[in-house]
Amino acid sequence: VLISRLAATLGLFVSFAWALYAAAHVDSFKGFISDGPYDLLRQLMQIQNVEPWVFMMNQVVLLAITTGLIAGAIWRARRHVERAVQAEAQRSNLGRFFSPQVVTRLAENAASLDGGRTQNAAVLFIDIIGSTRRMESFTPEQVIEAVRAFHQRVVPIVFRHNGAVDKFLGDGIMAVFGAPEKQPDDARDAVLCAVEVLDTVDRWSVDRVARGYIPVTVGLGIHYGPVIQGNVGIEDRLEFTTLGDTVNLASRLEGMTRQHGAGILISRETLEAAERSNPLPPEIRSRCRNLGYLPIAGHEAPIDVIAIDRRKEKT
């Protein structure tokens, strides 16, 4: 499209130049043009006593320069639009995983997501217990509606506690506290987030039962430790993710909540890191119980595990 427009412009310019040259050199036209304006026109266009081929070369050079300037301006404008579209797409993609505050910081320094790095972070796994069996009796529309309703309640809580949604795992969620930037209270934020998610979903479940729907029960697991973070995937679909043994341990702890009848299981390392600056609120501390060292599938040494029980509603 750009080339065809430039070609049309070139044709019009050359045609105009030839017409102007002919008008300036045909003696019969001089009688119809006053000497003042005619002389001024010849001086401005610099075509007096100029051979046709020289005149045409001048016009071609002038047109080439003009065309180059126009093409450059169009190219710069197109690049500006492309960069704006890419930036907006990047912000939209980041908004799926990070809170608005973090998205703003990352948009200003997108290079901070490139490469890989190792740092401490708290990893939280959230999953609906028994969802696969229960959803077998649901229609596809009911399954999607229930999962969306669950995510819509949980994700804002993660963001509110300075967490990032690393990925959606079916109806479950993997959240990271300390991504992409670690903070002093990452472990504490993860524990507070987990407790709020547990209590929120439990209240939602009671409301669902009252309205004739099946209850929703969640299990959560947290481990705090070293992780590897960076962009993974192919060039046009990169995603920031967190990897490492800390992720595996958090996932295992979440899976063990059924066995131990707990809403949340956390490692001793997580609890100690969460209380490094300040003790956890008494209401949460009163719900903690020590399960001791437990074997973890896929992990050589047992892990000292703490359970955080569901809130006992006053009757």
N, C-alpha and C positions, 0 to 999 in steps of 0.2 A: 504494500500500500504506500509506504513512504517513497519507494523508488518511482512508482508510477506518478505520484504527485510531483516529485522533483522533475521528472521528464516532461510533464505537462507544463510546469513553470518554465523550464528551459525553452520549450517550443514557443510559448507565448512571448518570452523575452526576446528571442532571436527574431521572431516575426515583427515585433514592434521596432527592434533596432533597424532591420532592413527597411521598413516603411519610413522610419525617420530619416535614414540616410538618403533614400530616394527623394523624399520631400525636400531635403536640404540641398540637393544637387540638380534638380530639374529646374532650368531657367524659367520655364513658363509659370512656375509657381511663385517666382519672386515678385511678380507684379501684384499678386494678391496679398502679399505680406509686407507691412510697413518696414522700412529699413531698420528702425530702432529695435523692435522686437526680434526681427530676423537675425540681425547681427548678434544680439544678445544670446539667442538660441544657439547660433553656431559656436559662440565662444564657450557657452556652458557645456555643450555636448562635445566640443573639441573635434569637430568633424570637417572643418574647412581644409580643403586641399589634402584630404586623406584618401588613400586608395581604399577601395571596398574591402580587400582582403585584410588590410591593416585594421580597418574599422571593426571588422568581424572578430578578429583576434582579440582586440581590446574588450569587446563585449563578452566574448567567451571567457576570458580571464576574469572579468568582473563578475560574471555569473557564477563561475566556479568558486570564487571566494565567497560570494553571497550564499551559494548553496551549501558550502562547507560550514559556514556560520550557522545557517538554519538547521542543518543536520546535527551539528554539535549541540545546539540548544534543545532539539527534540530528544537526542540521546540522553542528555543530562536530565531532562524532565522525566523521561521514561525510567531512568535509573532511580530517580527520587521516588517515583510512585512505587517501583518494585521494592525498594528498601522499606518504604512505609508499610506496604502490604506484608512483607516478611516480618517486620517488627510486630505488627498487630497479630499475625498468626502465631509468632513466638509467645507473645503475652497471653494469647488465648490458650495455647498449649500448657504454658507454665501454670495458668490459673486452675488447671485441672488437679494439680498436685500440691501447690503452695498457697499459703494465705496471701491476700492482696498486698500486704506490706512486703512480704518476701518477693513477690512478683515484681513490684516496683524496683526493688534493689537489683534483682537479677536482670531486668530489662536494661538497666543502666550499665551493667557489666556482664554481658552474656558470656564473655570468655571465662568467667569464673566456673562455668559448668564443664569446660573442656578438660581433657586429660583425666587422670585418676589420682586419688589421694586416700590416705589412711588416717582415721581419726576416731575418737570415741563417740558413740551415739547410743541412744536408747531406742530399741526396736519393739514395736507393739503390734501384736496380731489380734484381730477381732474376727470372730466367726459365729454364725448362728448354729447352735447345737441342734443336730438332728434335722437339718433343713432338707437334705437330700430325700430322706424317707417321707417327710411331711409333704414336700412339694410334688411327689408323684401323683397325688390326688388333685392337684391344682391344674387349671387350664394355663396355657402359656401366658395369657394376658394377666392372670392372677399372680403368676410367679414374678413376672417383670414388675408389676405394680408393687408387690411386697418388697422386693429387693430395692427398688428405687426409694420407697418410703423409709426403709432401714438406712440406706446410705444418706438420705437427706437429713436424717436425725443425727447421724454419727459424724459425718465430715465436718460440719461447722464446729463441733466440739473439738475435733483434732486441731483445726485451724486456730480456735480460740486459745488453745494451750500451746501455741507456737510449734505445732507439729506439721509434718508434710505427709501427704498421701503418696506413698511410693508406688502402690499398685492396688487395683481392685482384683480380688481373687474370687470370682463368682459372686456369692453373697457376702464374702469376707473382705477384709481390708488389712493391708500392711501399712502401718504408719511409722514414720521415723522422726525422732526428736534429736536434732543435731544435723539436719540436712537443709540446705547445703552448707550452712555455717553452724558450728557447734557453739553452744551457749552454756554458761555455768550451771543452769538449772534444768538441763535437758532431761535427766532422770526423774527429777521431781515433777516436771511438766508431764512426763509420760504417765506417772502414777496417778496424778490428779486427773488427767484426761481419762484414764482407764476407769477410775471410780465413777466419774461423771457419766461416761458411756454406759456402764453397768446399771447405774441407778436410773438413768433416763430410759433405757430400753425396758427395764423391769416395770417402770410406771406405764410405759406405752403398752406393754404386754397385758397388764391388768385392764387397761382401757379396751384393748382388742377383745379380750374375753367377755367383757361386759357388753360389747356390741355383737357378740356371736361369732367372732373370729378365733382361730387357734392362737395359743400363746406363742411368744417369741422369747427364746432364752439364748443368751450369748455367753461365750467363754472368751477370756482374754489372757494373753501371756506377754510378759515383758522381760527382756534381758538388756543389760547395759554393758557395753564393751567395745573393743576395736572393730571397725568396719572398713570396707573399701567402698568408695563412692566415685561415681563418674557416669558419663554418657555411654550408653550401649545401644546397639541396633545398627541399622544401615544409615547411610548418609542423609537420606531424605526423611528418615523417621527415627531420630535419636530420642532416647528417653533417659532421664537421670534416674539412677537406681542405686540401691545399697546392697552390698554382698558381704558374705563372710560367715564365720561360725556363730557370731552373735545373732545373725538372722535365723540360723537353723535352731539355736537354743530357744529363742523367743517363740518360734513356731511349735517346737516340741512342748514347751510349757503350756501354750494355749491348748494343745491337744490333750494334755493331762488333767485339765480342769474337770472333765466328766468323771474321771476315776476318783478324784479326791473331793468331789462335791463342792468345789469352790468356784466363785465367779471369776476370780483373777488369781493367777499364779505368777510370782516374780522371783527372780534370783536374789540371793543375799547381796550380791554386788549392786544390784539395782536399788535395793533398800538403803544400803550404806551411801551410795552416790546421791540418792534423793534427799537424804538427811544431812548431807555434808555441810550445808550452810544453816539450815533450820529444820527442826523436827517436823514431821508430817502433822497435819491437824489431828487433835485428839480423837475426833470422830472416826477418822480413817485408821489411826493407830489401834483403836479399840477393836477393829474388825480384823486385825492381822493375827495370824497364828502360824507358828513355826512347824513345818512338816519335816524338818531335818534334811539329811542328805538323801537324795533320791537318784536312782539310776536314770539316765537319759538315753533313749535310743539313738545310736549313732555317735555317742560321746563317750570317751574312755572313762573319765572320772565322774563320780556322782556329783550332783549340784545341790547346794544348800538352798532349799526352796521355802518361800513364804507365801501363804495363802491369804487373800483378802476376801472375806466372805460377803455375801449379799447383805444389804441393810435389812434389819429385822423391823418390820412395820409395827408400830405401836397399836395395840388393840384396846 
